Amino acid sequence: MIEISRVGESDLAELLPLLRGYCDFYEVSPSDEQLLALSRALIADPHREGVQLLARNEGEAVGFATIYWSWATTIASRIGVMNDLFVTSASRGTGAAEQLILACVAECGSHGAAELTWQTAPDNERAQRVYDRVGAKRSQWVDYSLSVRP
């Protein structure tokens, strides 16, 4: 049975390996200190910043999701941006990803957000099948970014 809860300070030791697994998947390498600082910022101000959710299967941490609060002018409403969704390879197919997404939707509803949005890599077909199963609508937007760090 998958249980979903908000991440608190006492969960960080279990969360960190999941954060690292997510970063490894995307071939990026922020430090453990940076990852924990991000989580602590969310724990400190979930109403303004966002929340992280932890999935456990029989007590073992198997996945997480992160929602950041934002706004969308196109719908003139607050939204939740699910910037991260990760489930360990051993727990994929157990329903943990779907449960995390549904918990994110519930968090958005509680926060007054009209929509939950997210992105995935174009070649992440397994994740796309999960998103299709939960009834998500595929977007046709093309993403860009600019670094603000020297």
C-alpha beads as a LAMMPS data file, in Angstrom:
LAMMPS data file: protein, C-alpha beads

150 atoms
149 bonds

1 atom types
1 bond types

-500.0 500.0 xlo xhi
-500.0 500.0 ylo yhi
-500.0 500.0 zlo zhi

Masses

1 110.0

Atoms # bond

1 1 1 0.000 0.000 0.000
2 1 1 1.363 3.386 -1.040
3 1 1 1.181 6.169 1.546
4 1 1 1.790 9.805 0.631
5 1 1 2.766 12.510 3.128
6 1 1 4.270 15.980 3.092
7 1 1 8.010 16.058 3.620
8 1 1 9.143 17.332 7.015
9 1 1 12.575 17.814 8.528
10 1 1 12.531 14.244 9.895
11 1 1 12.078 12.874 6.346
12 1 1 15.159 14.499 4.809
13 1 1 17.497 11.542 5.339
14 1 1 15.075 9.318 3.398
15 1 1 14.357 11.998 0.795
16 1 1 17.974 12.796 -0.105
17 1 1 18.728 9.495 -1.918
18 1 1 15.531 9.982 -3.944
19 1 1 16.545 13.538 -4.848
20 1 1 19.949 12.215 -5.870
21 1 1 18.321 9.470 -7.985
22 1 1 16.194 12.101 -9.731
23 1 1 19.258 14.263 -10.420
24 1 1 21.205 11.237 -11.674
25 1 1 18.360 10.412 -14.072
26 1 1 18.614 13.914 -15.565
27 1 1 22.437 13.842 -15.429
28 1 1 22.789 16.872 -13.160
29 1 1 24.711 17.098 -9.911
30 1 1 23.754 19.767 -7.396
31 1 1 25.357 19.169 -4.005
32 1 1 23.552 17.404 -1.192
33 1 1 23.644 20.692 0.728
34 1 1 21.879 22.503 -2.131
35 1 1 19.218 19.792 -2.390
36 1 1 18.580 19.868 1.344
37 1 1 18.436 23.682 1.321
38 1 1 15.730 23.499 -1.351
39 1 1 13.714 21.017 0.716
40 1 1 14.122 23.085 3.869
41 1 1 12.897 26.220 2.054
42 1 1 9.725 24.362 1.104
43 1 1 9.264 22.985 4.618
44 1 1 9.703 26.477 6.077
45 1 1 7.118 28.179 3.845
46 1 1 4.778 25.724 2.118
47 1 1 2.076 28.355 1.582
48 1 1 4.290 30.641 -0.522
49 1 1 7.009 28.351 -1.874
50 1 1 5.496 24.910 -2.430
51 1 1 5.591 21.413 -0.986
52 1 1 7.374 18.135 -1.408
53 1 1 5.510 14.869 -1.028
54 1 1 7.040 11.538 -0.109
55 1 1 5.661 8.157 -1.210
56 1 1 6.222 5.175 1.039
57 1 1 5.495 1.542 0.301
58 1 1 5.301 -0.521 3.490
59 1 1 7.218 2.229 5.272
60 1 1 10.047 2.466 2.716
61 1 1 10.525 5.790 0.897
62 1 1 10.085 4.986 -2.810
63 1 1 9.339 8.299 -4.513
64 1 1 8.722 12.010 -4.230
65 1 1 7.093 14.937 -5.992
66 1 1 7.711 18.665 -5.674
67 1 1 5.086 21.343 -6.337
68 1 1 5.984 25.012 -6.658
69 1 1 3.272 27.673 -6.535
70 1 1 2.948 30.082 -9.434
71 1 1 0.363 31.920 -11.546
72 1 1 -0.872 31.498 -15.113
73 1 1 -2.100 34.599 -16.867
74 1 1 -3.696 32.462 -19.580
75 1 1 -6.229 31.162 -17.064
76 1 1 -5.947 34.102 -14.638
77 1 1 -5.366 31.793 -11.716
78 1 1 -2.866 30.317 -9.309
79 1 1 -1.304 27.038 -10.448
80 1 1 0.870 24.316 -9.021
81 1 1 3.942 23.351 -11.035
82 1 1 5.003 19.763 -10.405
83 1 1 8.655 20.347 -11.153
84 1 1 9.781 16.943 -9.890
85 1 1 8.278 13.465 -9.919
86 1 1 10.470 10.463 -9.197
87 1 1 9.877 6.852 -8.209
88 1 1 12.690 4.346 -7.691
89 1 1 13.127 1.837 -10.497
90 1 1 12.140 -1.006 -8.156
91 1 1 8.840 0.728 -7.361
92 1 1 7.816 1.757 -10.850
93 1 1 4.566 0.104 -11.848
94 1 1 3.285 -0.069 -8.249
95 1 1 1.014 2.956 -8.568
96 1 1 3.343 5.215 -6.573
97 1 1 3.675 7.746 -9.418
98 1 1 -0.069 7.900 -9.927
99 1 1 -0.640 8.328 -6.184
100 1 1 1.930 11.133 -6.041
101 1 1 0.214 12.924 -8.933
102 1 1 -3.206 12.592 -7.287
103 1 1 -1.745 13.904 -4.018
104 1 1 -0.310 16.873 -5.936
105 1 1 -3.760 17.560 -7.392
106 1 1 -5.209 17.479 -3.868
107 1 1 -2.518 19.875 -2.614
108 1 1 -3.367 22.230 -5.489
109 1 1 -7.037 22.107 -4.570
110 1 1 -6.256 22.896 -0.944
111 1 1 -4.065 25.806 -2.021
112 1 1 -6.665 27.315 -4.336
113 1 1 -4.757 26.461 -7.499
114 1 1 -6.847 25.908 -10.617
115 1 1 -4.387 23.615 -12.365
116 1 1 -1.403 21.322 -11.877
117 1 1 1.164 21.551 -14.671
118 1 1 4.459 19.771 -15.362
119 1 1 7.021 18.821 -17.997
120 1 1 8.939 15.728 -18.902
121 1 1 11.709 14.891 -21.307
122 1 1 10.439 14.082 -24.820
123 1 1 12.060 10.643 -24.663
124 1 1 10.684 9.731 -21.224
125 1 1 7.985 7.521 -22.705
126 1 1 7.360 5.499 -19.550
127 1 1 6.496 8.672 -17.620
128 1 1 4.305 9.851 -20.480
129 1 1 2.273 6.630 -20.258
130 1 1 1.690 7.325 -16.541
131 1 1 0.577 10.885 -17.331
132 1 1 -1.788 9.619 -20.009
133 1 1 -3.256 7.085 -17.521
134 1 1 -4.095 9.798 -14.989
135 1 1 -5.878 11.801 -17.692
136 1 1 -3.336 14.600 -18.115
137 1 1 -3.555 16.736 -21.251
138 1 1 -0.371 16.938 -23.347
139 1 1 0.873 20.451 -24.104
140 1 1 2.488 21.632 -27.321
141 1 1 4.682 24.314 -25.704
142 1 1 8.427 24.453 -26.399
143 1 1 10.593 25.220 -23.372
144 1 1 13.464 27.707 -23.211
145 1 1 15.738 28.836 -20.392
146 1 1 18.502 31.341 -19.755
147 1 1 21.068 30.948 -17.013
148 1 1 21.344 33.908 -14.637
149 1 1 24.523 32.574 -13.036
150 1 1 27.936 33.609 -14.393

Bonds

1 1 1 2
2 1 2 3
3 1 3 4
4 1 4 5
5 1 5 6
6 1 6 7
7 1 7 8
8 1 8 9
9 1 9 10
10 1 10 11
11 1 11 12
12 1 12 13
13 1 13 14
14 1 14 15
15 1 15 16
16 1 16 17
17 1 17 18
18 1 18 19
19 1 19 20
20 1 20 21
21 1 21 22
22 1 22 23
23 1 23 24
24 1 24 25
25 1 25 26
26 1 26 27
27 1 27 28
28 1 28 29
29 1 29 30
30 1 30 31
31 1 31 32
32 1 32 33
33 1 33 34
34 1 34 35
35 1 35 36
36 1 36 37
37 1 37 38
38 1 38 39
39 1 39 40
40 1 40 41
41 1 41 42
42 1 42 43
43 1 43 44
44 1 44 45
45 1 45 46
46 1 46 47
47 1 47 48
48 1 48 49
49 1 49 50
50 1 50 51
51 1 51 52
52 1 52 53
53 1 53 54
54 1 54 55
55 1 55 56
56 1 56 57
57 1 57 58
58 1 58 59
59 1 59 60
60 1 60 61
61 1 61 62
62 1 62 63
63 1 63 64
64 1 64 65
65 1 65 66
66 1 66 67
67 1 67 68
68 1 68 69
69 1 69 70
70 1 70 71
71 1 71 72
72 1 72 73
73 1 73 74
74 1 74 75
75 1 75 76
76 1 76 77
77 1 77 78
78 1 78 79
79 1 79 80
80 1 80 81
81 1 81 82
82 1 82 83
83 1 83 84
84 1 84 85
85 1 85 86
86 1 86 87
87 1 87 88
88 1 88 89
89 1 89 90
90 1 90 91
91 1 91 92
92 1 92 93
93 1 93 94
94 1 94 95
95 1 95 96
96 1 96 97
97 1 97 98
98 1 98 99
99 1 99 100
100 1 100 101
101 1 101 102
102 1 102 103
103 1 103 104
104 1 104 105
105 1 105 106
106 1 106 107
107 1 107 108
108 1 108 109
109 1 109 110
110 1 110 111
111 1 111 112
112 1 112 113
113 1 113 114
114 1 114 115
115 1 115 116
116 1 116 117
117 1 117 118
118 1 118 119
119 1 119 120
120 1 120 121
121 1 121 122
122 1 122 123
123 1 123 124
124 1 124 125
125 1 125 126
126 1 126 127
127 1 127 128
128 1 128 129
129 1 129 130
130 1 130 131
131 1 131 132
132 1 132 133
133 1 133 134
134 1 134 135
135 1 135 136
136 1 136 137
137 1 137 138
138 1 138 139
139 1 139 140
140 1 140 141
141 1 141 142
142 1 142 143
143 1 143 144
144 1 144 145
145 1 145 146
146 1 146 147
147 1 147 148
148 1 148 149
149 1 149 150
